């Protein structure tokens, strides 16, 4: 997806409008790293595009690109989104699998996160840690079977210590893969 300010074609994030660069000064209660993060957010074209298109996060564009390339979100598919907050991936998945919680033949999307997440139309959101005992059985019950696709865009809480953060990230990847093995149907994708 192009990050340029050019208008027009497929993949253009800015849609022809280019905002002026916003500079953020450090305030009394804001650290330099917080000011840099805020400045990146305010100047990120994907953040602006997500807001304009009604997506909950800029990450929605990542899933759109992945699905456009690999065609994982098929109509009628049963999808689990691990670490779903704030719900951007659930929004995309529900739309692409034509999820309808009231129809047994429609696609299904289950979002799991230990953080509270606002409801997403077409998805069932559970405030649940996927590492909890029985979480895999809960998901299978809600899906009325096994999942066709398990998504994960989770990030482990960081400490700022590179080695510790790396271990946390790798642990999260490993436990997510183990969860996917437990809930995926044969031939499913993670």
N, C-alpha and C positions, 0 to 999 in steps of 0.2 A: 504494500500500500504506500503510495507516495506521500511524503510529508511536505511536499512543496506547496506554495501558495497558489499554484496554477489552478484555474477553474476547469470545470468540465468533467472529463471522462471518468470511467470506472476507476475506483481506487483513490480518487481525490478526497482528501479529508477536509480541506478547508472550504470546499464548495465555492471558491472564487473570492471569499472574503478573507482578508488578512488583518489580524488584530495588531495593534502597535505593541511592541515589546514592553512588558510590565516589569518595573524594577521594584524590589521590596527592600526596605531598610530594616535593619534589626531594631526591634523595639526593646524596651526595658525587660520584658518577660520572654523574649524570643531569642533562642540561641542562633548562632550563625548557621548551623546545619538546618534548623527549622526554617530560617529565612530562605536558604538555598532551595529547600524542598518546595516551599510555597511559591517561589519564583518559577521553578520548573513546572509546577502545576498550572500556574496562571498563564504560562506561555506555551503549553503543550497543545498542539492542534487536535490530538485525539481526545483530550479532555473537553475541548470546545465542541468537537463533532459529537461526542457522546451526549453532551447536554442538549445540543440542538436536535438530535435524533431520538431523544427520550431513553437512552440507555443508562443504566445505573452506574456504569464504570467504563473507563477507556478500554478495559480488558475485553469488552464485547467485540472489539475489532480484531483482537487476536483470534478468538474462536471463529469469527466469520472467515478470516483468512485461512485458518486450518481446515475448516469445513469446505470452503470453496476449492481447496487443493485436494483433499483426501475423501470428501463425501461421506463423512461418518454419521451425520445427522439425517437419517432417512425417515420419511413419514411412517409413523407407527412404531418407531423404535422406543425402547425403554432405556432411559438415561438416568444416571446418578451423577450429581455434581458435588464432589467433596470440597468442603471449605467454600461454600457458595456465596457467602456475604461479600458484597452487597446485593448480588443477584443478577449481574450483567450476563453471565454465562447461562443462567437459567432462562433469562428472557430470550436469548438467541435459540437455545435448545428447544424450548417450548414452541416457539414459532416454527422452527424447521421440522420438528417431528410431528407437528400438528397435534399437540397435546391437548387433551380435553379430559379433565378429571372425572367427568360424568359419563364418559363413554368407554366401555370395556375394550373396544377395538382400536381406539385412538392411541397415539403415542403417549408415553408417560415420562414425566420429569420429576425426580426427587432430589431436592437440594438439602444437604446436611451442613450444619455449621454450629459450633458451640457458641457463636455470637448470635444475638437476636437479629433476624433478617425480616424486613418487610415482606408481606406476601407478594408473589409473582403470579400474574394471571397464567393459568395453564400448568402451574407447577405446585407440587406439595413441598413446603419448606418445613424441615424439622430442626428445632434447636436441640442438637444432639451431637456429641463427640463421636465420630465414627470409630474411635478406639474403645468405646464403652462395650461392655459385655452385651451381646445380643443385638448390636446395631446392624449387623449383616442380616440377621433374621428379620428385623423390623423392615429393612429395605425390601427384602424379597417378598414379604407379606404385602407391602404397599404396591409393589410392582406386579403382584400376582404371578410371580415367577422370577427368573433371573434377568439381569440387565444385559442389554446389547452393547452399552457403552458406559464406561466410567470416566468422568472428567475430573481433573484436579488442577487447579491453579493456585494451590495453597502456598503460603510462605510461613516459615517458622518465625516466631518472635526473635528478633536479633538482639545481640548484646553489644556489638561493636568489636568483639574479639573474633578475628577471622577464622581461627581454627575451631572455636566453639560453635560459631554460626554455621560453618560448613558441616560439622557433625550433626547439628540440629536439622539442617536442610536434608542431608542424606537419610537421617532416621525417618523424617516425614515422608520422603520418597519411598523408602522401603515399606513402611507400614501402609501407605496408600496402595502400593502394588499388592501387598498381601490381602488387603481388603478387597481389591478388584478381583483377585483370584477367587475369593470366597463368593462373590455375588455375580460374576460374569457367566453368561451362557457360553457354551462351546462356540468358538469363532468370534466371540465378543472382542471389543477393542478397549484399550486403556490409554 
